[in-house]
């Protein structure tokens, strides 16, 4: 399968800044310490040492409206909730879906983006639906809602499917390129971003998996109400919709 161009782009994004999984304690009322994971274009990426993407622009806008400077702390996704729980960051934004387990540890803001799980594979692959994965290997990023979805359905929809876990999304792409997995389980908008870089990929939506992404904040933090007020206003005036059109090839439509 020809995904080399996509792989090179992803590696470029994540190779520009070393990740440090030891987060600094929050230190100033004038600074918003934000945990991110820069391995997930177009939500967040690192290009030539500078963070960019839909969520970076969104949180920068929120911080500006709060009158705060920003300090980004780049961590592996599987550790991102921990930094909020330990109050090593004021909040976290990284295409985070609200789950029952996560909601026990952190509070979630008003959702700002809709998504769904999809399967990404080579256009030449015989995989055209979930059932076709039987006997094959499916890859996903550790600690994500896609991992939880697989584990929840391993005895039903994914019965007979082998799994491959990686800490970084770019490592999943590399694994598929090397033939270590037949397909990747990921999100809707990011999948179409991948396909735009490589038309030899096909996307298989799993329609019953619609989800939303929110910002995570420490339990009981006053910041929750402040961010919600800003998000609600940005949604109402179409500001978030404009950002989505700027960064995403396709988005999941509202019901």
C-alpha positions as a printed Julia matrix, in Angstrom:
255×3 Matrix{Float64}:
   0.0     0.0    0.0
   1.29    3.41  -0.92
   1.11    5.62   2.18
   4.72    6.81   2.13
   3.8    10.44   1.4
   1.38   10.49   4.31
   3.95    8.88   6.59
   6.59   11.45   5.72
   4.19   14.32   6.39
   3.21   12.9    9.78
   6.84   12.35  10.77
   7.65   15.92   9.76
   4.91   17.19  12.08
   6.07   15.25  15.11
   9.81   15.38  14.59
  10.19   19.04  15.3
   9.82   19.14  19.08
  10.87   16.71  21.75
   8.02   15.68  24.01
   8.52   16.06  27.76
   6.09   13.98  29.79
   6.93   15.73  33.07
   4.51   18.65  33.15
   5.28   21.86  35.05
   3.04   22.85  37.92
   0.74   25.77  37.13
   2.39   28.94  38.32
   0.63   32.14  37.28
  -2.9    33.49  37.17
  -1.94   35.26  33.95
  -0.76   32.12  32.16
  -2.9    29.24  30.93
  -0.88   26.01  31.09
  -2.31   23.73  28.41
  -1.55   20.06  27.86
  -1.61   19.04  24.18
  -0.49   16.14  22.04
   1.02   17.38  18.79
   0.85   14.09  16.9
  -2.61   14.51  15.44
  -3.02   16.76  12.4
  -5.14   18.68  11.58
  -6.2    19.06  15.23
  -2.67   19.73  16.5
   0.67   19.44  14.79
   4.23   20.63  15.22
   5.75   22.17  12.13
   9.28   23.54  12.29
   9.07   23.84  16.07
   5.76   25.71  16.06
   2.44   24.23  17.16
  -0.47   24.71  14.82
  -3.86   23.27  13.94
  -7.54   23.66  14.68
  -7.29   23.11  18.43
  -4.24   25.35  18.84
  -6.08   28.21  17.17
  -9.2    27.47  19.22
  -7.44   27.45  22.6
  -5.37   30.51  21.69
  -8.62   32.35  20.96
 -10.11   31.21  24.27
  -6.99   32.28  26.18
  -7.05   35.68  24.51
 -10.69   36.16  25.51
  -9.71   35.2   29.08
  -6.89   37.75  29.01
  -4.24   35.07  29.54
  -0.98   34.11  27.9
  -0.54   30.45  26.93
   2.09   27.87  27.75
   1.78   24.58  25.86
   3.06   21.34  27.29
   3.35   18.58  24.68
   2.75   15.06  26.05
   1.85   11.63  24.7
  -1.91   11.33  24.45
  -2.1     8.45  26.93
  -0.72   10.79  29.63
  -2.79   13.86  28.87
  -5.63   13.29  31.36
  -3.08   12.57  34.11
  -1.6    16.07  33.78
  -5.05   17.57  34.42
  -5.85   15.23  37.33
  -2.54   16.12  39.0
  -3.16   19.81  38.22
   0.09   19.97  36.29
  -1.9    21.76  33.6
  -4.89   24.08  33.78
  -6.61   22.23  30.96
  -6.01   19.81  28.13
  -7.09   19.89  24.5
  -6.25   17.08  22.09
  -9.35   15.65  20.38
 -10.45   14.3   23.77
 -13.73   12.43  23.84
 -15.72   12.37  27.06
 -16.02    8.88  28.52
 -17.52    7.61  31.78
 -14.08    6.78  33.19
 -12.53   10.1   32.2
 -15.5    12.03  33.63
 -14.73   10.51  37.03
 -11.31   12.18  36.97
 -11.83   15.51  35.18
 -14.58   17.9   34.13
 -15.4    18.47  30.47
 -16.41   21.67  28.76
 -19.14   22.21  26.22
 -18.27   20.07  23.15
 -16.69   22.0   20.28
 -16.39   19.32  17.55
 -18.29   16.23  16.35
 -16.54   13.13  15.11
 -17.02    9.4   14.61
 -14.8     6.35  14.42
 -13.66    5.25  10.97
 -11.45    2.55   9.51
  -8.65    3.71   7.25
  -6.98    1.23   4.92
  -5.51    0.89   1.45
  -7.93    1.37  -1.43
  -6.68   -2.0   -2.72
  -7.58   -3.73   0.56
 -10.37   -6.29   0.73
 -11.62   -4.57   3.89
 -14.85   -2.72   3.08
 -16.72   -3.11   6.38
 -15.94   -4.01   9.99
 -16.75   -7.69   9.41
 -13.98   -7.9    6.79
 -11.36   -7.33   9.52
 -11.81  -10.88  10.84
  -8.37  -12.49  10.95
  -6.64   -9.19  10.23
  -4.82   -6.65  12.42
  -6.29   -3.27  13.32
  -4.12   -0.49  14.73
  -5.06    2.38  17.03
  -3.43    4.89  19.35
  -3.04    3.9   23.0
  -5.31    5.65  25.49
  -7.83    6.91  22.94
 -11.58    6.37  22.68
 -10.77    4.22  19.64
  -8.9     1.8   21.91
 -11.88    1.73  24.29
 -14.3     1.13  21.4
 -12.2    -1.8   20.2
 -11.95   -3.32  23.68
 -15.69   -2.87  24.31
 -16.52   -4.62  21.02
 -13.75   -7.23  20.92
 -16.22  -10.07  21.51
 -18.77   -8.81  18.99
 -17.93   -6.47  16.09
 -14.18   -7.06  16.43
 -14.33  -10.75  17.22
 -11.38  -12.45  15.55
  -9.56   -9.14  14.93
  -5.99   -8.73  16.15
  -4.96   -5.39  17.61
  -1.83   -3.29  17.31
  -1.29   -0.39  19.74
   1.11    2.52  19.32
   1.7     5.59  21.5
   1.95    7.93  18.53
  -0.3     8.29  15.52
   2.72    8.57  13.21
   3.88    5.17  14.47
   0.53    3.69  13.39
   1.05    5.02   9.88
   4.52    3.54   9.84
   3.16    0.19  11.04
   0.56    0.11   8.27
   3.2     1.05   5.71
   5.37   -1.82   6.94
   2.45   -4.27   6.77
   2.23   -4.75  10.55
  -1.46   -3.85  10.51
  -4.07   -3.95   7.74
  -6.02   -0.88   8.83
  -6.2     1.94  11.38
  -9.1     2.87  13.67
  -9.22    6.65  14.01
 -11.47    9.71  13.72
 -13.53   11.15  10.87
 -11.97   14.54  10.15
  -8.37   13.41  10.59
  -9.01   10.44   8.3
 -10.14   12.7    5.47
  -7.08   14.86   6.08
  -4.93   11.76   5.6
  -6.8    10.8    2.46
  -6.25   14.25   0.95
  -2.5    13.6    1.18
  -2.81   10.1   -0.23
  -5.75    9.17  -2.49
  -4.75    5.5   -2.27
  -6.44    5.33   1.14
 -10.12    4.59   1.64
 -12.3     5.48   4.62
 -15.0     3.26   6.13
 -17.22    5.18   8.6
 -18.72    3.39  11.6
 -21.93    5.39  11.8
 -23.06    4.35  15.29
 -19.9     5.83  16.88
 -20.64    9.57  16.69
 -18.83   11.38  19.5
 -17.85   14.9   20.54
 -14.59   16.47  21.68
 -14.24   18.73  24.71
 -11.57   20.49  26.76
 -10.64   18.71  30.01
 -10.19   20.74  33.22
  -9.55   19.73  36.84
 -12.57   18.71  38.88
 -14.35   21.74  40.3
 -12.12   24.28  38.58
 -13.7    27.76  38.06
 -12.08   27.69  34.62
 -14.83   25.32  33.43
 -17.54   27.99  33.58
 -15.25   30.61  32.03
 -14.34   28.42  29.06
 -17.94   27.27  28.6
 -19.16   30.85  28.33
 -16.6    31.54  25.62
 -17.28   28.29  23.75
 -21.04   28.84  23.83
 -20.56   32.32  22.35
 -18.14   31.03  19.69
 -20.59   28.3   18.69
 -23.53   30.72  18.58
 -21.76   33.29  16.39
 -20.31   30.67  14.02
 -16.68   31.27  14.99
 -15.95   27.6   15.61
 -17.68   26.61  12.37
 -15.36   28.97  10.49
 -12.33   27.36  12.13
 -13.58   23.9   11.15
 -13.96   24.97   7.53
 -10.42   26.34   7.64
  -8.79   23.17   8.97
 -10.96   20.18   8.02
 -11.73   18.62   4.65
 -14.96   17.13   6.07
 -16.79   17.26   9.4
 -19.59   15.14  10.87
 -22.84   17.01  10.3
 -25.19   17.84  13.15
 -28.21   15.55  13.55
